[in-house]
Structure formats: C-alpha cells, structure tokens
Amino acid sequence: MATFLHRIGLAAFQRRRLVVLLWALVLGVMGVAAASSSGPQSSSVSLPGTEAQRAIDLLAEKFPSANAEGAAARVVVRAPAGEKISSTGNKETLEATLAEVKDSSPHVAQVSDPFTAKTVSADGSTAYAQVTYTVKDTDLTDGDRTGLGKALEWGRDHGLTVEATGNALPVAAESSMAEAIGFALAAVILFITFGSLVAAGLPLVTALVGVGVTMSAITALSGPLNLSSSTSSLAAMLGIAVGIDYALFIVSRYRSERAAGHDAREAAARANGTAGSAVVFAGLTVVIALVGLTVVNLPILTMMGLGAAGAVVVAVLVAVTLIPALLGFAGERIGGKARKQSTTRLAGIRAGRTGLAQRWISYVLRKPAKVLALAVIALGVVALPATKLELGLPDDGSKAASSTQRKAYDMLSQSFGPGFNGPLTVTVDNQDPAVARTGSQAMGKTLTDLPDVAAVTPAVFNEAGDTAIITVIPKSAPGSDATKELVGDIRTLADSTGAETGARSLVTGTTALNIDVSAKFSKAIAPYLAVVVGLAVLVLILVFRSILVPVKAALGFLLSVLASLGALVAVFQWGWLKDLIGLEQTGPIMSLMPVLLVGIVFGLAMDYQVFLVTRMREAYVHGADARTAIETGFKQSATVVTVAALIMITVFSGFIGAHDAMIKSLGFGLAVAVAFDAFIVRMTIIPAVLALLGERAWSLPAWIDRILPNVDIEGEKLAHHKPSSPTEEQQGGHTLTHQRSGQR
C-alpha cells in the first residue's frame, strides 16, 4: 500500500496541473448537476416493517382522496382574553384570516370551517382549521410557504392570536454559519500549528473541494432518491472534519520528510506513502461504520449513512491525489526556504509542542495501571446518565418555545386536552366489507372502556367499505407513559378482536411510531455492532498485524460512545448547561441518535486509533522495543492527533447552533465523543494498555500471519527506497529551481 501510494503521490506531484484540472472538472460537473436538480430535500421519516408504518401505508392506499402525502397545516386561532371566538367581530376576523390562508397559494385544496367542523374548544375561546394542499410539502415553493406565514400575520395584526403547525409552514433556513464558524476555527488552529498561511490553507482548500463535490452530488440526487435534509447536513459535517484532518496528516508528514532532508518531490511521495496509507485505512473504517447503518433497514439512516460515507470516500481521494499536487505548487512555502532553516525551525516547534506529550506519555508509562483505572472510572461516571436514556421522535412539543409550531401545540393542549396533539389512528380492514364493519364496531365499543381514553370518533369507511378509520384521543400527552400503555392496550385489543371477527386492526400515531422505532432499533443494534465492529477489527488486524490492538480499540470505542450518550442525556434530556448551548427545549433523545452516534463515533475512533498507533507500530517494526515504540510513536503523533481532534471538535461544535433538533444534538454528541475518544481513550487508555501488554500487544499467531497480506502501512519498504531523479525539471511551466536553491 505504501509503495502504491508513493507512486500516486509522485505522479500527482509531477503532473500537478493535470490533477488540479481534473478535480476542477469534477467539481464543475457536479455543480452543474446540482444546479439542474429539481425540488428541495425531503423532511419525512419512513419506518418500514413497523405496524405504525403499515397503517400509514394502508391509509395512503385505501383513502387516496385524503392525499396522505399532501402538505398540510393546522391553523389555531384564539380570541382575546375573556372573549369568545364566536363573537361577531372575532368570527368575522377568523373567517377573513382563513380566506387569506385559502388565497395564500394556488395549491391550497381546502380550508375547513371550525364552526361547521365543530373544532371549537369547550370554553369557546379557541378554534382550529385544517388546511390541505394538492401537492407534497417538498413541492411547495418559498412563495407558498411565506404566503401562509403572511396570512397568519394578517390575523395577528387584527387582534387574534394565530399560530399554526404542519409541514406547509415556512422552514427556518439552516444558516451556513455553523459550517463557517467551524471552518474559521479550524483555520486558526491550523495556522497556529503550522505557522504558515500556505500550510494552513492547504487542508482547508482540499476540504472545500471534497465537500463541494459531495454536496453537489447529494443535491443532484436529492430529488430522484428523496433524500432528507439531514443527509446533506451530516455529509457536510463529516466531509469538512475528515477532509481537514486527512490533509493535515499528510501535510504534517510532508514537513517531517522535508526536515529529514528529502527534496519536495520525494517528501510529497513519501508523505503520501506513509500518512496516506493511514488515511486510506482510517477512511475505510469510517466508511464501514457508515455503510453498516443499512443493517438497521431505516431509509433515512441508510441515506444519511451512504451520503456521509460518500463524503469520506471523496475526502480520502482528495487527500491522496490533490494534496501531493498542491504541494508541488506550494514548493518551499510549506517546506521552508532552506532545508537547514526548515529543519531547525521544525525541530524547535516539535520540541516545544512535544514537551507536554513527552511528560504525559512518560507519566502514563510509569503508572499505566493507575492511569487506566482513573480514565475508565471517569468515563464510566460520565456515562451514568445514559442509563436513563429516553427515546422519541421530534414533534412540535419539542420545538423552541418561540416558534409558531410550539405555540400552536401549547394552545391545542390547553384548549382541547394534552392528548389532542397525539391522536392515535386505528385502522380496521378486511377484503370482505361486512367483516371490516363488524370488526370496526367491535373495536369502537371496547375502545371507550380503555383507561386514558378521552374520546373515540365513529368509524369512517372508504368508498369500497373494506377499511375503516377510528381516531382515539388520549387523556395524556403523546410522550407520557400512560399513552404508551394505551397503545399497548389497543394492540392487545386488536389481536383479540381480530381473532373473533377476522378483521385486522393496526395502530399508528406519534406514540405508536415512537414505540415501534425503539423496538426496531433494539433489534437492529446487536447485528449492526456485530457487522461493523467485526469488519473494522478485521481491517485493523490487517493494518497492525495484531489481535489485541484491534480488540482494545473496539472496547475503547464502547467507553467513548457510552460517555457521549451520557452527556447527551444530561444536556438534552435533563437540561444541564442547556443555556450554554442555546437549547430552549429539553425532551427525549431523537430515536435515530444512538445508532447514528454509534456508527459515526466508531468510525472516527478508529481514525485516531490508526493515526496514533500506526506511528507506534512503525517504530516497533523498525526495531524499537515495545515500550520505546509507544513513547516514540506517541511523541511523533501526539501533536497532529491533538490538532486533528481539536479541528473535529470545532467543526462539530459549530453545528450545535443549528435549528434542526437532530443536527443540533448530533453536533454536540460528536464533539464530546471526539473529545472523550481522542484525549482519554486513544491518548491515555490505549498507551496504558499497550504498556501493560508489552510485546504481547504486537503478537500474531503464525497461521494468521501467513494468511494476511502485508499492506506495509508503516512504509517499511520505503525506508529502503532510493529516490529517483525527476525526468522533467519543469512541469507545466513551473520550475523547481527555487526548491533546489533552498537545498544547497
């Protein structure tokens, strides 16, 4: 592998203009494809294989006139304090407001009349109207959405309290400020690290190219594949982070090779052969973890995983091809004006920055058992809140208190009861209409006798008469334990009624979806971990030619992810330090979060495992004893791993300011997970365990050693490689004269 990437680096350096032109061409083609893409990204979540989703699919099939996929909104109107919404003046204003809503878009199909539909609260202060559209929410234009917002504002201006919920409302645009903040902080860290604008700018430029290609591809495919908006957010988040980190490792190794006396051409090739090999295998572990999300069989997770995996693949390709090419253009501005000066300056920097690394690794090696115990206990304490983890799907009750959706949610809960915001829909169907009718009658009679039921609507049949809908309004809020128990009671009742009548009954609704998705994840997490961890361990065995090193890497990951889940629960569920990150509303953790966090954190954890332990393995292969190899490898890689971790933390932290609840919590979760994994697991626990294992850490059974191919990630063959003189002193009009002059 090292030799192959050495050749690629050499070719890219020599033919740098062609390489840059090809990447510019790829970026341009992807940009054109993105510009011609139709439609915005979807925000819907589908849960195939669950009872709740089967009920939703049945409604879409049997009640096509309801246009289940069409956009919708619910406009909630409240009269001034002490007044009735039915009073003459308020009723006229309400009707005028709803007329404004009807005229807000040509796609509005119907706006219900609260008085005709009897959707006025018992105290007469509040009413709501249902707004339906002829198109999906993804097909609504900005004009359609802002038109609805203006209609609501019109009602407010005329004395009523008007709020709304639904997917037809104006969407709060996710500002690119999150990416910008993370990018700016990464630039500052890189400049402090390298002390050169050119060296600091190189990883930023290549990360932008990689993210540009990935985001353009996702935008182009969002329409045909119905990609969610979270897909692009996650791809951007990971693309920026790993793009900068991967480039950082290669540029840092390039500077080390220049300091060792190699000319720019050979240094770029050697950096690509050694650090580039680590980048390839680190990227492979991340891709395995992300692609493994398909095991869960949840479309939104599958698309997010594949989109993010694509971003990582592009980042790796950019790192091992575009970085060597740009190093050719940068010349001495990265390596220094004179080799002697460059060597002296880099040695000084390294001495200053590895002083702390030297002291830390010396302490760890002196007291490995004590350090290991303290680190594990610390992460265990942080992970304790994870035992109280509550999962749920986001609804309007979890939105910011200042949003119109949250205000409408609260108004409905106050005026119509807490269960009104989470109605349960019971479908009863059979090919024989008579059986369906008998089943629906039986369900309707017994549903009212269940505890926690506030109201049950009469069964509504479709035209064929083979499917009925019964709406159950709970007394309790959607996320309450009482409502969850009610769902279980209804499903038990559905089984017994089905056995008696032959009609099938299904339950859907917010609470039912939460129950089903939690059950689905519980079943999927074990096979997911088995597939992902198993494949990654095999890759790491190939890289490190050891059994114990990959196993302890996987165990360390479990500590990181449990601690990050504990931090998520403490902040997003319990509200600890929520003001510090601008969190307005606490609540259950998004159901997708644990498995998504597990996948991403595992991939990133293996990144740092590869980058840190590869230098230790390299020292061991080149003749150092086990203890010296740990110390040497740590000193050589501690600075760059620290910088890489800080960059990832800043990039992920930038997304904490996002409006989307899942992206906000994911940014926080990834930031703390990287901090835990890089600084506590990889730079503390791993060296301590290696010190305790000694030579055994690098042992491999002979029969496995014979089977495994030698990928030479340490660049052992390159140690005996003699640089060939360049065949061309001038490539594309760019001479290397100034490089040679700096070496004399």
Sequence and secondary structure as in RCSB ss.txt:
>XXXX:A:sequence
MATFLHRIGLAAFQRRRLVVLLWALVLGVMGVAAASSSGPQSSSVSLPGTEAQRAIDLLAEKFPSANAEGAAARV
VVRAPAGEKISSTGNKETLEATLAEVKDSSPHVAQVSDPFTAKTVSADGSTAYAQVTYTVKDTDLTDGDRTGLGK
ALEWGRDHGLTVEATGNALPVAAESSMAEAIGFALAAVILFITFGSLVAAGLPLVTALVGVGVTMSAITALSGPL
NLSSSTSSLAAMLGIAVGIDYALFIVSRYRSERAAGHDAREAAARANGTAGSAVVFAGLTVVIALVGLTVVNLPI
LTMMGLGAAGAVVVAVLVAVTLIPALLGFAGERIGGKARKQSTTRLAGIRAGRTGLAQRWISYVLRKPAKVLALA
VIALGVVALPATKLELGLPDDGSKAASSTQRKAYDMLSQSFGPGFNGPLTVTVDNQDPAVARTGSQAMGKTLTDL
PDVAAVTPAVFNEAGDTAIITVIPKSAPGSDATKELVGDIRTLADSTGAETGARSLVTGTTALNIDVSAKFSKAI
APYLAVVVGLAVLVLILVFRSILVPVKAALGFLLSVLASLGALVAVFQWGWLKDLIGLEQTGPIMSLMPVLLVGI
VFGLAMDYQVFLVTRMREAYVHGADARTAIETGFKQSATVVTVAALIMITVFSGFIGAHDAMIKSLGFGLAVAVA
FDAFIVRMTIIPAVLALLGERAWSLPAWIDRILPNVDIEGEKLAHHKPSSPTEEQQGGHTLTHQRSGQR
>XXXX:A:secstr
 HHHHHHHHHHHHHTHHHHHHHHHHHHHHHHHHHHT  S  B     TTSHHHHHHHHHHHH GGG TTEEEEEE
EEE STT  TTSHHHHHHHHHHHHHHHTT TTEEEE  TTTTT B TTSSEEEEEEEEEEEGGG  HHHHHHHHH
HHHHHHHTT EEEEEETTS      THHHHHHHHHHHHHHHHHHS HHHHHHHHHHHHHHHHHHHHHHHHHHHHH
T BHHHHHHHHHHHHHHHHHHHHHHHHHHHHHHHTT  HHHHHHHHHHHHHHHHHHHHHHHHHHHHGGGGG  HH
HHHHHHHHHHHHHHHHHHHHHHHHHHHHHHTHHHH SSHHHHHHHHHHHHHHHHHHHHHHHHHHHHSHHHHHHHH
HHHHHHHHGGGGG  EE   GGGS TTSHHHHHHHHHHHHH GGGGS EEEEEE SSHHHHHHHHHHHHHHHTTS
TTEEEE   EE TTSSEEEEEEEESS TTSHHHHHHHHHHHHHHHHHHHHH  EEEEESHHHHHHHHHHHHHHHH
HHHHHHHHHHHHHHHHHHH  SHHHHHHHHHHHHHHHHHHHHHIIIIIT TTGGGGT      EETTHHHHHHHH
HHHHHHHHHHHHHHHHHHHHHTT  HHHHHHHHHHHHHHHHHHHHHHHHHHHHHGGG SSHHHHHHHHHHHHHHH
IIIIIIIIIIHHHHHHHHGGGGG   HHHHHHS    TT HHHHT      S SEETTEE HHHHHTT 
